[in-house]
């Protein structure tokens, strides 16, 4: 568990279930990311019970659908350079042009 600090960062990592060629990604790649994040941040919440549907517009024409799982972690310190490097490694492992990682500052109550 993390040390109590009322000011935290909540980070969401959006991971696709399929690569850009619509090939299912192996469960092992998700387990590897899960274990890495737990090791680095001391815990993780996985929104994976039912895949999340992500919709986005490609080239301003039609909507494209992604099936996703979302991993979230909390941390007191936000290191943008670490996250940038980690995102690049995820893009390679998940065979994606872009992986979305977002952070927001939260206050624990």
Beta strands, then each sheet from edge to edge (+ up, - down):
strand 1: 7-16
strand 2: 45-58
strand 3: 62-75
strand 4: 101-107
sheet 1: 2+ 3- 1+ 4-
end
